[in-house]
């Protein structure tokens, strides 16, 4: 969590439930939840499909290709509906972002041959409550 943001994750009703509140105190304004480290080849992926619902967005779906926090990660922003829905994130919607630099350039399929971790961020510089449930993540 960033600064003094708070949140928690539970598994309920066949979905990951993540909720909390972002705070701007102590350089905050963001929160995140990430998968365990691993290695996945997403080369050739055309889109990510999230089956989700939530409030308090926007959110970012992230793909990390380095274990070094300051190196770029790929992300695409999304706004979930309040009811279960599929959110389709085309590869062309993903951008590289680097700490202290910001957005760099678009992601190409070959860039994702070694994804080490995936995650979700609430990172829009606001102090607000959020609630996100994800039932499935599919790569096509």
Rosetta blueprint (number, residue, H / E / L):
1 X L
2 X L
3 X L
4 X L
5 X L
6 X E
7 X E
8 X E
9 X E
10 X E
11 X E
12 X E
13 X L
14 X L
15 X E
16 X E
17 X E
18 X E
19 X E
20 X E
21 X E
22 X L
23 X L
24 X L
25 X H
26 X H
27 X H
28 X L
29 X L
30 X E
31 X E
32 X E
33 X E
34 X E
35 X L
36 X L
37 X L
38 X L
39 X L
40 X E
41 X L
42 X L
43 X L
44 X L
45 X L
46 X L
47 X E
48 X E
49 X E
50 X E
51 X E
52 X E
53 X E
54 X E
55 X E
56 X L
57 X L
58 X L
59 X E
60 X E
61 X E
62 X E
63 X E
64 X E
65 X L
66 X L
67 X L
68 X L
69 X L
70 X L
71 X L
72 X L
73 X E
74 X E
75 X E
76 X E
77 X E
78 X E
79 X L
80 X L
81 X L
82 X L
83 X L
84 X L
85 X E
86 X E
87 X E
88 X E
89 X E
90 X E
91 X H
92 X H
93 X H
94 X L
95 X E
96 X E
97 X E
98 X E
99 X L
100 X L
101 X L
102 X E
103 X E
104 X E
105 X E
106 X E
107 X L
108 X L
109 X H
110 X H
111 X H
112 X H
113 X L
114 X L
115 X E
116 X L
117 X E
118 X E
119 X E
120 X E
121 X E
122 X E
123 X E
124 X L
125 X L
126 X L
127 X L
128 X L
129 X E
130 X E
131 X E
132 X E
133 X E
134 X E
135 X E
136 X E
137 X E
138 X E
139 X E
140 X L
